[in-house]
Amino acid sequence: MTTAAEKNQSRNHEDIEAIEMPLLTEAMFQRYGYDFRGYAAASLKRRVRHAMQAEGVQTISAFQEHVLHDAEAMARFLDIVSVDVTAMFRDPLFYKVLRNKVVPDLRALPHVRVWHAGCSTGEEVYSMAILLHEEGLLEKSQLYATDLNQRALERAREGIFPLNHMREYTANYQKTGGGEEFSRYYTAKHDSAILRDFLRGNIVWAGHNLVTDGSFNEFQMILCRNVMIYFGRPLQERVHRLIYDSLAMGGMLCLGHGESLQFTPHEKCYEVADRAEKIYRKVK
Ligand SMILES: C[S@@+](CC[C@H](N)C(=O)[O-])C[C@H]1O[C@@H](n2cnc3c(N)ncnc32)[C@H](O)[C@@H]1O
């Protein structure tokens, strides 16, 4: 049973962490330019605790001192904070709806620019390249894949994934309505699946921070899936402004299942193309 003294101690601890967290994010921003000040507090704190454990420090203040003086510790923190969980054809129904509802619109366009904002290690981007290839649209498409995590981007650029993931990715692909042998998209070597070169040709990989960097092109489609879920409300609204400014009229916005345009200032600028799969069309 927790005693009153223990409860008091834990409350004290939380009060101190409530002071330490904003100091930590401010210090990271001042020192490295990474701005986590607007991230959702609870999930950010979980990641800080995880990083503290990995670095062997006891308090957030000690962690702050550690990252301020050691850029490598900051890079390791970035790996933890940029939750890079992803998969090829993640949420297969989303890709099925893209094939059926979005691709017909893309056919009519002279070119297609797609922005994968928060692309992690690239699985989402290569899935799109495969889908566009199968629909005969890859040649006129340019995929811009960005993330704040440079290490994730390096892995993405390589296009080499663990061979043992391919069984899951093949099953996902089949559920999207893909009719090819999935294995034709990669070469197996030892424990790795090396994606075929023709899938990489139309992809531009670049570092881009949704919090601190601006718009850099006009796109016919923007995927920002499972990224804003980690942001606090005001930051989500700022990123929605950036996305809105970067989308062509009639362009499509694709969010993750846990994300929504509802109650954002931009809600009225879009019509719902598919509610369940969180696909929206910019209409004004
Ligand atoms: C869970 S992954 C999502 C990957 C992919 N979009 C998907 O749905 O499978 C979230 C990604 O968002 C990136 N991210 C987080 N904050 C970011 C920011 N401020 N700017 C750009 N990318 C960010 C992380 O580095 C991470 O790679």
The ligand as an SDF file (V2000), in Angstrom:
LIG
                    3D

 27 29  0  0  0  0  0  0  0  0999 V2000
    5.4530    6.9380  -36.5220 C   0  0  0  0  0  0  0  0  0  0  0  0
    6.4640    7.6240  -37.7600 S   0  0  0  0  0  0  0  0  0  0  0  0
    5.3390    7.6620  -39.1340 C   0  0  0  0  0  0  0  0  0  0  0  0
    5.9430    7.1270  -40.4000 C   0  0  0  0  0  0  0  0  0  0  0  0
    4.9800    7.0080  -41.5640 C   0  0  0  0  0  0  0  0  0  0  0  0
    4.4110    8.2770  -41.9200 N   0  0  0  0  0  0  0  0  0  0  0  0
    3.8870    6.0090  -41.2600 C   0  0  0  0  0  0  0  0  0  0  0  0
    2.7510    6.3900  -41.0030 O   0  0  0  0  0  0  0  0  0  0  0  0
    4.1770    4.8030  -41.2660 O   0  0  0  0  0  0  0  0  0  0  0  0
    6.5760    9.3240  -37.2750 C   0  0  0  0  0  0  0  0  0  0  0  0
    7.7020   10.0850  -37.9640 C   0  0  0  0  0  0  0  0  0  0  0  0
    7.4820   11.4760  -37.7770 O   0  0  0  0  0  0  0  0  0  0  0  0
    8.7360   12.0930  -37.6790 C   0  0  0  0  0  0  0  0  0  0  0  0
    8.6150   13.3950  -37.0310 N   0  0  0  0  0  0  0  0  0  0  0  0
    8.3230   13.6790  -35.7350 C   0  0  0  0  0  0  0  0  0  0  0  0
    8.3520   14.9940  -35.5340 N   0  0  0  0  0  0  0  0  0  0  0  0
    8.6660   15.5730  -36.7360 C   0  0  0  0  0  0  0  0  0  0  0  0
    8.8480   16.9050  -37.1580 C   0  0  0  0  0  0  0  0  0  0  0  0
    8.7340   17.9200  -36.3160 N   0  0  0  0  0  0  0  0  0  0  0  0
    9.1600   17.1340  -38.4650 N   0  0  0  0  0  0  0  0  0  0  0  0
    9.2970   16.0920  -39.3260 C   0  0  0  0  0  0  0  0  0  0  0  0
    9.1350   14.7950  -38.9710 N   0  0  0  0  0  0  0  0  0  0  0  0
    8.8230   14.5410  -37.6940 C   0  0  0  0  0  0  0  0  0  0  0  0
    9.5480   11.1060  -36.8540 C   0  0  0  0  0  0  0  0  0  0  0  0
   10.9250   11.3260  -37.0110 O   0  0  0  0  0  0  0  0  0  0  0  0
    9.0680    9.7690  -37.4020 C   0  0  0  0  0  0  0  0  0  0  0  0
    9.9280    9.3050  -38.4070 O   0  0  0  0  0  0  0  0  0  0  0  0
  1  2  1  0
  2  3  1  0
  2 10  1  0
  3  4  1  0
  4  5  1  0
  5  6  1  0
  5  7  1  0
  7  8  2  0
  7  9  1  0
 10 11  1  0
 11 12  1  0
 11 26  1  0
 12 13  1  0
 13 14  1  0
 13 24  1  0
 14 15  1  0
 14 23  1  0
 15 16  2  0
 16 17  1  0
 17 18  1  0
 17 23  2  0
 18 19  1  0
 18 20  2  0
 20 21  1  0
 21 22  2  0
 22 23  1  0
 24 25  1  0
 24 26  1  0
 26 27  1  0
M  CHG  2   2   1   9  -1
M  END
$$$$
